[in-house]
Amino acid sequence: MSDANYPDALLAPNSSGKPPLSAESSTDLPKLFLNKNEERRLDAGHLWVYSNEVDTKKTPLKSIEPGTSVALYSQRGQFCGNAYTNYRSLICARVYSFRQDQLLDKQLLVRRITTAMELRDSIYDFPAYRLIHGEGDLLPGLIVDRYDSVLVVQITTAGMQAVEDEIVEALVECVKPAAVHIRSTSAVRQLEGLDPREETVFGNMPDTVTIKENGLMFDVPVVEGQKTGWFFDHRENRKWLQRYSKGKRVLDAFSYLGAWGINALAGGAEEVVAVDSSQAACDGAVRNALLNQFESRYSVVKSDVSDYLAQASGKEKFDVIVLDPPALIQKAKDKRNGIKKYQQINSLACKLLNTNGLLVSASCSHHLTDPELQRVMLQSARSSGCGLQVLARGHQGPDHPVHAAIPETEYLKAIFARLVH
């Protein structure tokens, strides 16, 4: 297939087979030169440049205002990509195009948003999904979640912050939303030297919106909820749960707004008990059970999940237990303690499962690999005198695309496993 027939937003560098353009034909962007051989990851399609990969003697990083677009060059003077930079961050440059004629402007944003929206609309029958997934959609530092006619935007980098107005204009042009809300409150912004930012920048933002997922209806607090209000990434995994739930008693731990448990009820679960430490989340879960007419089979317990699991030992039994905690390993240095936390909750859950019960254990921590999560589950099963049968493995949905050159963009995992005696 020729380049002319393939979306140029997805082209890897030099994918046409032509030699890279020379420095003499570069754009008017400031130039940032890499150390010797540090262009190899970019040549393979990666989008990140670390501060120790830059020739700071030739092109001092601190002389460039954070968020400024630059043209990246190898030591040999070969063009490597257009990026934005921030000397405050360990990832000091993020590539947004491997083409010299593409700048981070409204035109490029419209192109990328259109490409992303075409994919999502071809998959989902209701316009509620992650519209832009950062590097996965070749827009590093930008996340946009769509709730029908409402958009919630997260900007995590100085480079994207610099073009916030253009982002909003492009979204309004492409999606024609009723409202756009900026909710840039991630801790990652601190690493970029950015303050938290939250503001409705277009239209009138409602407090809640109603979305459809797997044939079910959910009220989502898009302004006051966690992150952007909803976690679309587990959509397919929650649908898988339906097939394992018929006639079962299900525990939905870390339930948030009840998505896992209500999907279980849609699959014919006899009863669901949801546990979450947030009163607002518990109230929202109850409303969503009512919205889907499952209230008679649904109950909520406000509690720390670890406390509930420990106190329920010897008193409660379930056929299916879902563990979907927040990220317990935020950074690589936290991994050892994080694994202990995963081990604790999985071991406690195994003690509450009936004979041949199903444990669905999830992790959104990139630093915990799929094999490591399985090992945690196996050790937990063995501590209860059981073996473990892995039935299915789930990952993030297609509205959270994985960048093939960036392993960090594949973060979500869910293992469906049966404890056998």
C-alpha positions as CSV (number, residue, x, y, z in Angstrom):
1,M,0.0,0.0,0.0
2,S,1.4,3.4,-0.9
3,D,1.8,6.3,1.5
4,A,-0.8,8.2,-0.5
5,N,-3.4,5.6,0.5
6,Y,-2.4,5.3,4.1
7,P,-3.2,7.9,6.8
8,D,-0.1,9.9,7.2
9,A,-0.8,10.3,10.9
10,L,0.1,6.7,11.3
11,L,3.3,6.6,9.3
12,A,6.5,5.6,11.1
13,P,9.6,7.6,10.3
14,N,11.2,6.7,6.9
15,S,8.4,4.2,6.2
16,S,8.3,5.3,2.6
17,G,11.8,3.9,2.2
18,K,13.2,7.4,1.2
19,P,16.2,8.8,3.1
20,P,15.4,11.3,5.8
21,L,15.4,14.9,4.9
22,S,18.5,16.9,5.7
23,A,18.9,19.7,8.1
24,E,19.1,22.2,5.2
25,S,15.5,21.5,4.2
26,S,14.1,21.7,7.8
27,T,11.3,23.8,8.9
28,D,11.7,27.1,10.7
29,L,11.3,25.4,14.1
30,P,14.2,25.7,16.6
31,K,16.5,22.7,16.2
32,L,17.3,20.1,18.9
33,F,20.2,17.8,18.2
34,L,20.5,14.3,19.7
35,N,23.6,12.6,20.9
36,K,25.2,10.0,18.7
37,N,22.9,7.1,17.8
38,E,20.1,8.3,20.1
39,E,17.8,8.6,17.1
40,R,17.4,4.8,16.9
41,R,14.3,4.6,19.0
42,L,12.7,7.4,17.0
43,D,13.6,5.6,13.8
44,A,11.7,2.6,15.2
45,G,8.6,4.8,15.8
46,H,9.0,5.8,19.4
47,L,7.7,9.3,20.4
48,W,9.8,10.1,23.4
49,V,13.2,11.7,23.9
50,Y,14.9,11.6,27.3
51,S,17.0,14.5,28.6
52,N,20.2,12.5,28.6
53,E,19.7,11.8,24.8
54,V,20.0,15.4,23.9
55,D,23.3,17.1,22.9
56,T,22.9,19.9,25.4
57,K,26.2,21.5,24.5
58,K,25.1,22.0,20.9
59,T,21.5,22.8,21.8
60,P,21.0,23.6,25.5
61,L,17.6,22.4,26.6
62,K,17.1,25.2,29.2
63,S,17.4,27.8,26.4
64,I,14.1,26.6,25.0
65,E,10.8,27.7,26.6
66,P,8.8,24.7,27.9
67,G,6.1,23.7,25.5
68,T,7.9,25.1,22.4
69,S,7.8,23.0,19.2
70,V,11.2,21.9,17.9
71,A,12.7,19.9,15.0
72,L,14.7,17.0,16.2
73,Y,17.9,16.1,14.4
74,S,20.5,13.3,14.7
75,Q,24.2,14.1,15.2
76,R,24.6,13.5,11.4
77,G,22.0,16.3,10.7
78,Q,19.2,14.0,9.7
79,F,15.6,15.1,10.5
80,C,14.0,12.8,13.1
81,G,10.7,14.4,13.8
82,N,8.8,17.4,15.0
83,A,8.2,17.5,18.8
84,Y,7.5,19.8,21.7
85,T,10.0,20.1,24.5
86,N,10.2,20.7,28.2
87,Y,13.5,20.7,30.0
88,R,11.7,20.3,33.4
89,S,10.6,16.7,32.4
90,L,12.7,13.6,32.2
91,I,10.9,13.0,28.9
92,C,12.2,16.3,27.5
93,A,10.6,16.0,24.1
94,R,7.6,14.2,22.6
95,V,7.2,13.7,18.9
96,Y,3.9,14.6,17.4
97,S,4.9,14.1,13.7
98,F,7.6,12.4,11.7
99,R,6.9,14.8,8.8
100,Q,8.5,18.2,8.6
101,D,5.5,19.9,7.0
102,Q,3.2,19.0,10.0
103,L,3.2,21.4,12.9
104,L,1.2,21.1,16.1
105,D,-1.6,23.4,15.0
106,K,-5.3,23.2,14.4
107,Q,-4.9,21.6,11.0
108,L,-2.9,18.6,12.5
109,L,-5.3,18.4,15.4
110,V,-8.3,18.2,13.2
111,R,-6.6,15.5,11.1
112,R,-5.8,13.4,14.2
113,I,-9.2,13.9,15.9
114,T,-11.0,12.9,12.7
115,T,-8.9,9.8,12.3
116,A,-9.5,8.8,15.9
117,M,-13.3,9.5,15.7
118,E,-13.7,7.4,12.6
119,L,-12.2,4.4,14.4
120,R,-14.4,4.8,17.5
121,D,-17.6,5.4,15.5
122,S,-17.0,2.3,13.5
123,I,-16.9,0.2,16.7
124,Y,-19.4,1.6,19.1
125,D,-23.1,2.2,18.5
126,F,-23.3,5.0,21.1
127,P,-20.9,8.0,21.1
128,A,-19.4,7.4,24.5
129,Y,-15.7,6.4,24.4
130,R,-12.2,7.7,24.8
131,L,-11.8,9.9,21.8
132,I,-8.1,10.7,22.1
133,H,-5.7,8.4,24.0
134,G,-2.4,10.4,24.0
135,E,0.4,8.6,22.3
136,G,-1.9,5.9,21.1
137,D,-3.5,8.4,18.8
138,L,-0.2,10.3,18.1
139,L,-1.2,13.2,20.3
140,P,1.1,12.8,23.3
141,G,-0.1,14.6,26.4
142,L,-3.8,14.8,25.3
143,I,-6.7,12.7,26.5
144,V,-10.3,13.4,25.5
145,D,-13.3,11.4,26.7
146,R,-16.6,11.7,24.8
147,Y,-19.9,11.4,26.6
148,D,-22.3,11.8,23.6
149,S,-22.5,15.6,23.2
150,V,-20.1,16.4,26.0
151,L,-16.3,16.3,26.0
152,V,-13.9,16.1,28.9
153,V,-10.3,17.0,28.2
154,Q,-7.1,16.2,30.1
155,I,-3.9,18.0,29.1
156,T,-0.8,16.7,30.9
157,T,2.1,18.3,29.1
158,A,3.4,21.9,28.5
159,G,3.4,21.3,24.8
160,M,-0.3,20.5,24.7
161,Q,-1.1,23.2,27.2
162,A,0.5,25.7,24.8
163,V,-2.1,24.8,22.1
164,E,-5.2,24.4,24.4
165,D,-7.2,27.0,22.4
166,E,-6.4,25.2,19.1
167,I,-7.4,21.8,20.7
168,V,-10.8,23.2,21.8
169,E,-11.4,24.8,18.3
170,A,-10.5,21.5,16.6
171,L,-12.8,19.5,18.9
172,V,-15.7,21.9,18.3
173,E,-15.2,21.7,14.6
174,C,-14.9,17.8,14.5
175,V,-17.3,16.7,17.1
176,K,-19.7,19.7,17.3
177,P,-20.2,19.1,21.0
178,A,-22.7,20.9,23.3
179,A,-19.9,21.4,25.9
180,V,-16.2,21.0,26.4
181,H,-14.7,20.8,29.9
182,I,-11.0,21.0,30.7
183,R,-10.2,18.8,33.7
184,S,-6.4,18.8,33.8
185,T,-5.8,17.8,37.4
186,S,-3.4,14.9,36.9
187,A,-0.3,14.7,39.1
188,V,1.7,14.3,35.9
189,R,1.3,18.1,35.3
190,Q,3.4,18.8,38.3
191,L,6.3,17.0,36.6
192,E,5.8,19.4,33.7
193,G,5.8,22.5,35.9
194,L,2.0,23.0,35.3
195,D,-0.7,23.9,37.8
196,P,-4.0,22.0,37.9
197,R,-6.6,23.5,35.6
198,E,-10.3,23.0,35.5
199,E,-12.8,25.0,33.5
200,T,-15.7,24.7,31.1
201,V,-14.3,26.4,28.0
202,F,-17.2,25.8,25.6
203,G,-21.0,25.6,26.0
204,N,-22.8,24.7,29.3
205,M,-21.4,21.7,31.1
206,P,-24.0,19.5,32.9
207,D,-23.1,17.9,36.2
208,T,-24.0,14.4,34.9
209,V,-24.6,12.7,31.6
210,T,-26.2,9.4,30.8
211,I,-24.3,7.0,28.6
212,K,-24.9,3.6,27.1
213,E,-22.5,0.7,27.6
214,N,-23.1,-2.9,26.6
215,G,-26.8,-2.2,26.3
216,L,-26.9,-0.7,29.8
217,M,-27.5,2.9,31.0
218,F,-25.2,4.8,33.4
219,D,-25.4,8.2,34.9
220,V,-21.8,9.6,35.0
221,P,-20.7,12.6,37.1
222,V,-18.5,14.2,34.5
223,V,-17.5,17.2,36.6
224,E,-17.2,15.7,40.1
225,G,-16.4,12.1,39.4
226,Q,-13.1,10.4,39.4
227,K,-10.7,11.5,36.6
228,T,-13.0,12.3,33.7
229,G,-16.0,10.6,35.3
230,W,-16.0,7.1,33.8
231,F,-13.5,4.3,33.0
232,F,-14.1,3.3,29.4
233,D,-11.0,1.1,29.3
234,H,-12.7,-2.0,30.9
235,R,-15.8,-1.9,28.7
236,E,-15.0,-5.2,26.9
237,N,-13.9,-6.9,30.1
238,R,-17.1,-5.9,31.8
239,K,-19.1,-7.5,29.0
240,W,-17.1,-10.7,29.3
241,L,-18.2,-10.8,32.9
242,Q,-21.8,-11.3,31.8
243,R,-21.1,-14.7,30.5
244,Y,-19.7,-15.9,33.8
245,S,-22.5,-14.4,36.0
246,K,-25.7,-16.3,35.4
247,G,-27.2,-17.5,38.7
248,K,-24.1,-16.3,40.7
249,R,-23.6,-14.3,43.8
250,V,-21.1,-11.6,42.8
251,L,-18.9,-9.2,44.8
252,D,-17.9,-6.0,43.0
253,A,-14.9,-4.6,45.0
254,F,-13.7,-1.1,44.3
255,S,-17.1,-0.7,42.5
256,Y,-17.1,3.1,41.8
257,L,-20.3,3.7,39.9
258,G,-21.3,0.0,39.7
259,A,-20.2,-0.8,36.1
260,W,-18.9,-4.3,36.8
261,G,-21.7,-5.4,39.1
262,I,-24.5,-4.0,36.8
263,N,-22.9,-5.9,33.9
264,A,-23.0,-9.0,36.0
265,L,-26.7,-8.5,36.7
266,A,-27.3,-8.1,33.0
267,G,-25.7,-11.5,32.6
268,G,-28.2,-13.0,35.0
269,A,-26.4,-12.7,38.4
270,E,-28.6,-13.6,41.3
271,E,-27.2,-11.0,43.6
272,V,-24.5,-8.3,43.5
273,V,-22.8,-6.7,46.5
274,A,-20.8,-3.6,45.7
275,V,-18.1,-2.2,47.9
276,D,-16.4,1.2,47.7
277,S,-14.9,3.6,50.2
278,S,-16.5,6.7,48.6
279,Q,-20.0,7.7,49.6
280,A,-20.5,9.6,46.3
281,A,-19.5,6.5,44.4
282,C,-21.9,4.3,46.4
283,D,-24.7,6.7,45.8
284,G,-24.0,6.8,42.1
285,A,-23.9,3.0,41.9
286,V,-27.3,2.8,43.5
287,R,-28.7,5.3,41.0
288,N,-27.3,3.2,38.1
289,A,-28.8,0.0,39.5
290,L,-32.2,1.8,39.6
291,L,-31.7,3.2,36.2
292,N,-31.4,-0.4,34.8
293,Q,-34.1,-1.8,37.1
294,F,-31.7,-4.1,39.0
295,E,-32.2,-2.5,42.5
296,S,-33.8,-5.7,44.0
297,R,-30.7,-7.7,43.4
298,Y,-28.1,-5.0,44.1
299,S,-26.7,-3.8,47.4
300,V,-23.9,-1.4,48.3
301,V,-21.5,-1.4,51.3
302,K,-19.5,1.8,52.0
303,S,-16.2,0.5,53.3
304,D,-12.5,0.2,52.7
305,V,-12.2,-2.9,50.5
306,S,-9.4,-4.5,52.5
307,D,-11.3,-4.0,55.7
308,Y,-14.5,-5.5,54.2
309,L,-12.7,-8.5,52.7
310,A,-11.0,-9.2,56.1
311,Q,-14.2,-8.8,58.1
312,A,-16.3,-10.8,55.7
313,S,-14.0,-13.9,56.1
314,G,-16.0,-16.8,57.6
315,K,-19.2,-14.8,57.2
316,E,-19.8,-14.3,53.5
317,K,-19.3,-16.4,50.4
318,F,-19.4,-15.4,46.7
319,D,-19.3,-17.3,43.4
320,V,-17.6,-14.4,41.6
321,I,-15.4,-11.7,42.9
322,V,-14.2,-8.7,40.9
323,L,-11.1,-6.8,42.1
324,D,-10.6,-3.6,40.1
325,P,-8.5,-1.3,42.4
326,P,-6.9,2.0,41.5
327,A,-3.3,1.9,40.4
328,L,-1.4,0.5,43.3
329,I,1.9,1.0,41.6
330,Q,2.3,4.6,40.4
331,K,6.1,4.5,39.9
332,A,8.7,1.8,39.4
333,K,10.1,2.4,42.8
334,D,6.7,1.6,44.3
335,K,6.5,-1.9,42.7
336,R,7.6,-4.0,45.7
337,N,5.0,-2.5,48.0
338,G,2.4,-2.4,45.3
339,I,2.7,-6.1,44.7
340,K,2.2,-6.7,48.4
341,K,-1.0,-4.7,48.2
342,Y,-2.2,-6.7,45.2
343,Q,-1.3,-9.9,47.1
344,Q,-3.2,-8.9,50.1
345,I,-6.5,-8.1,48.5
346,N,-6.3,-11.2,46.2
347,S,-5.5,-13.5,49.1
348,L,-8.4,-12.1,51.1
349,A,-10.8,-12.4,48.1
350,C,-9.8,-16.1,47.6
351,K,-11.0,-16.9,51.1
352,L,-14.5,-15.6,50.3
353,L,-14.9,-17.6,47.1
354,N,-17.1,-20.7,47.0
355,T,-15.8,-24.0,45.6
356,N,-14.8,-23.5,42.0
357,G,-15.5,-19.7,42.3
358,L,-14.3,-17.1,39.7
359,L,-11.8,-14.4,40.6
360,V,-11.5,-11.5,38.2
361,S,-8.4,-9.5,39.1
362,A,-7.6,-6.3,37.3
363,S,-4.7,-3.9,37.4
364,C,-4.3,-0.5,35.7
365,S,-0.6,-0.3,36.8
366,H,1.7,-0.4,33.8
367,H,4.5,-1.5,36.1
368,L,2.7,-4.7,37.0
369,T,2.9,-7.1,34.1
370,D,0.3,-9.7,33.1
371,P,2.5,-12.6,34.2
372,E,3.1,-10.9,37.5
373,L,-0.6,-10.4,38.1
374,Q,-1.2,-14.1,37.3
375,R,1.6,-15.0,39.8
376,V,-0.1,-12.9,42.5
377,M,-3.4,-14.7,41.8
378,L,-1.8,-18.2,41.8
379,Q,0.0,-17.5,45.1
380,S,-3.3,-16.2,46.6
381,A,-5.2,-19.3,45.4
382,R,-2.5,-21.6,46.8
383,S,-2.7,-19.8,50.2
384,S,-6.4,-21.0,50.2
385,G,-5.3,-24.6,49.2
386,C,-6.6,-24.2,45.7
387,G,-5.2,-24.4,42.1
388,L,-5.9,-21.8,39.5
389,Q,-7.4,-22.1,36.0
390,V,-7.0,-19.1,33.8
391,L,-10.1,-18.8,31.6
392,A,-9.6,-15.4,29.9
393,R,-7.3,-12.4,29.7
394,G,-8.7,-8.9,29.1
395,H,-6.9,-5.7,28.1
396,Q,-7.9,-2.1,27.4
397,G,-10.5,-1.6,24.7
398,P,-9.8,-0.3,21.1
399,D,-10.7,3.2,22.1
400,H,-7.4,3.0,24.2
401,P,-5.1,2.0,21.3
402,V,-1.6,0.8,22.2
403,H,1.2,2.5,20.4
404,A,3.2,-0.4,18.9
405,A,6.6,1.2,19.8
406,I,5.7,2.4,23.3
407,P,5.1,-0.5,25.7
408,E,4.0,2.0,28.4
409,T,0.8,2.6,26.5
410,E,-0.4,-0.9,27.2
411,Y,-1.3,-0.7,30.8
412,L,-4.6,-2.4,31.6
413,K,-5.0,-6.1,32.3
414,A,-7.8,-8.3,33.7
415,I,-7.4,-12.0,34.4
416,F,-10.5,-14.3,34.7
417,A,-9.4,-17.3,36.7
418,R,-11.2,-20.2,38.5
419,L,-10.1,-21.5,41.8
420,V,-10.2,-25.3,41.8
421,H,-10.0,-27.6,44.8
